[in-house]
């Protein structure tokens, strides 16, 4: 039996234990949910996959394996807030090279920052999407991930601040 099947069967087992008349499952459920919610084990996987990637780069015969490991690593990093913040900074900087988009974002930056501060996600999303859509520029997948409702408001703020950091510049 594979590890995936073992984990899946254990989750099913926990699911079947959940009953309102007997709460012995509660502690297991809390710890299990923390694994998913707080990414407790995810960082360990990311670290080891980064090491594997470095090793595979040294072997020219392992290019296919390298691509597969890099894909998996990228997927894990997308869902990890710390890595998402770094990727948003890079994406913002890369998009800021487009002068028209950079100027548009800079003109609206104070409005966007104010809406972020107030926690008005819908307004921020609308302002950003409008700027991308008008200029027919594809919204980066990192930004799409950051805009998902699964992230609480403080993470959303951090994501948008990171993304905008590439745009908001001072001219000397």
C-alpha positions as CSV (number, residue, x, y, z in Angstrom):
1,X,0.0,0.0,0.0
2,X,1.3,3.5,-0.9
3,X,1.8,6.3,1.6
4,X,-1.0,8.2,-0.2
5,X,-3.4,5.4,0.3
6,X,-2.4,5.1,4.0
7,X,-3.0,8.7,4.6
8,X,-6.3,8.6,2.7
9,X,-7.5,5.6,4.7
10,X,-6.4,7.3,8.0
11,X,-8.4,10.4,7.1
12,X,-11.4,8.3,6.3
13,X,-10.9,6.5,9.6
14,X,-10.9,9.9,11.4
15,X,-13.9,11.1,9.5
16,X,-15.9,8.0,10.5
17,X,-15.0,8.6,14.2
18,X,-16.5,12.1,14.2
19,X,-19.7,11.9,16.2
20,X,-21.4,14.4,18.5
21,X,-22.1,11.8,21.3
22,X,-18.5,10.8,21.8
23,X,-15.6,13.3,21.4
24,X,-12.5,11.1,21.7
25,X,-11.7,12.0,18.1
26,X,-11.3,15.8,18.9
27,X,-7.6,15.8,19.7
28,X,-6.7,13.8,16.6
29,X,-8.8,16.1,14.5
30,X,-7.2,19.2,15.9
31,X,-3.7,17.9,15.2
32,X,-4.6,16.6,11.8
33,X,-6.2,19.9,10.8
34,X,-3.1,21.8,11.9
35,X,-1.0,19.7,9.5
36,X,-3.2,21.0,6.7
37,X,-3.9,24.5,7.9
38,X,-0.6,25.6,9.3
39,X,1.6,23.7,6.7
40,X,3.5,22.2,9.6
41,X,5.0,19.4,7.5
42,X,4.9,21.2,4.2
43,X,8.1,23.2,4.9
44,X,10.0,20.0,5.5
45,X,8.9,18.6,2.2
46,X,9.8,21.9,0.4
47,X,13.3,21.8,2.0
48,X,14.0,18.2,1.0
49,X,12.6,18.7,-2.5
50,X,14.9,21.8,-2.9
51,X,17.9,19.6,-1.9
52,X,16.8,16.9,-4.4
53,X,16.5,19.5,-7.1
54,X,20.0,20.7,-6.5
55,X,21.3,17.2,-6.7
56,X,19.4,16.4,-9.9
57,X,20.8,19.5,-11.6
58,X,24.2,18.0,-11.3
59,X,23.2,15.0,-13.3
60,X,22.5,15.7,-17.0
61,X,20.8,12.3,-17.5
62,X,18.1,13.2,-15.0
63,X,16.5,16.2,-16.8
64,X,13.0,14.6,-16.9
65,X,13.1,13.7,-13.2
66,X,14.4,17.3,-12.5
67,X,11.4,18.7,-14.3
68,X,8.9,16.5,-12.3
69,X,10.5,17.4,-9.0
70,X,10.5,21.1,-9.9
71,X,6.8,20.9,-10.8
72,X,6.0,19.3,-7.5
73,X,8.1,21.9,-5.6
74,X,6.4,24.7,-7.4
75,X,3.0,23.4,-6.5
76,X,4.0,23.1,-2.8
77,X,5.5,26.6,-2.8
78,X,2.4,28.1,-4.4
79,X,0.3,27.1,-1.4
80,X,2.9,28.1,1.2
81,X,2.4,31.8,2.2
82,X,6.1,32.6,2.7
83,X,7.0,31.4,-0.8
84,X,4.0,33.0,-2.3
85,X,5.1,36.4,-0.9
86,X,8.5,36.0,-2.5
87,X,6.9,34.9,-5.8
88,X,4.6,37.9,-5.7
89,X,7.5,40.2,-5.2
90,X,9.2,38.7,-8.3
91,X,6.0,38.8,-10.3
92,X,5.3,42.4,-9.4
93,X,8.9,43.4,-10.3
94,X,8.7,41.5,-13.6
95,X,5.3,43.1,-14.5
96,X,6.6,46.6,-13.5
97,X,9.0,46.4,-16.5
98,X,5.9,47.2,-18.6
99,X,5.9,50.9,-18.5
100,X,2.2,51.4,-19.2
101,X,1.2,49.0,-16.4
102,X,3.7,50.4,-14.0
103,X,2.4,53.9,-14.5
104,X,-1.2,52.9,-14.1
105,X,-0.5,50.9,-10.9
106,X,1.6,53.8,-9.6
107,X,-1.3,56.3,-10.2
108,X,-3.7,54.1,-8.3
109,X,-1.2,52.9,-5.7
110,X,-2.5,55.1,-2.8
111,X,-6.1,54.1,-3.5
112,X,-5.1,50.4,-3.7
113,X,-3.1,50.6,-0.5
114,X,-5.9,52.4,1.3
115,X,-8.4,49.7,0.2
116,X,-5.9,47.0,1.3
117,X,-5.5,48.7,4.7
118,X,-9.3,48.8,5.1
119,X,-9.5,45.1,4.2
120,X,-11.7,45.7,1.2
121,X,-10.6,42.7,-0.9
122,X,-13.3,43.1,-3.6
123,X,-12.2,46.6,-4.3
124,X,-8.5,45.7,-4.5
125,X,-9.3,42.8,-6.8
126,X,-11.4,45.0,-9.0
127,X,-8.7,47.7,-9.3
128,X,-6.0,45.2,-10.1
129,X,-8.1,43.2,-12.6
130,X,-9.2,46.4,-14.3
131,X,-5.5,47.4,-14.8
132,X,-4.6,44.1,-16.3
133,X,-7.7,43.7,-18.4
134,X,-7.5,47.1,-20.0
135,X,-3.9,46.5,-21.1
136,X,-4.6,42.9,-22.1
137,X,-2.0,41.6,-19.7
138,X,-2.3,38.1,-18.2
139,X,-2.7,38.1,-14.5
140,X,0.1,36.1,-13.0
141,X,-0.9,32.8,-11.3
142,X,0.8,33.9,-8.1
143,X,-1.5,36.9,-7.9
144,X,-4.6,34.7,-8.7
145,X,-3.5,32.4,-5.8
146,X,-3.1,35.4,-3.4
147,X,-6.6,36.6,-4.3
148,X,-8.3,33.4,-3.3
149,X,-10.7,33.7,-0.3
150,X,-8.9,30.9,1.6
151,X,-6.4,33.4,3.0
152,X,-7.2,35.6,6.0
153,X,-7.1,39.4,5.7
154,X,-3.6,39.9,7.1
155,X,-2.1,37.4,4.7
156,X,-4.0,39.1,1.9
157,X,-2.5,42.4,2.9
158,X,1.0,41.0,3.0
159,X,0.5,39.4,-0.5
160,X,-0.7,42.7,-2.0
161,X,2.0,44.7,-0.4
162,X,4.6,42.3,-1.7
163,X,3.1,42.4,-5.2
164,X,2.9,46.2,-5.3
165,X,6.5,46.6,-4.0
166,X,7.8,46.0,-7.5
167,X,5.6,48.8,-8.9
168,X,5.8,51.5,-6.3
169,X,9.0,53.3,-6.9
170,X,10.4,56.7,-6.4
171,X,11.9,58.6,-9.3
172,X,15.2,60.4,-8.5
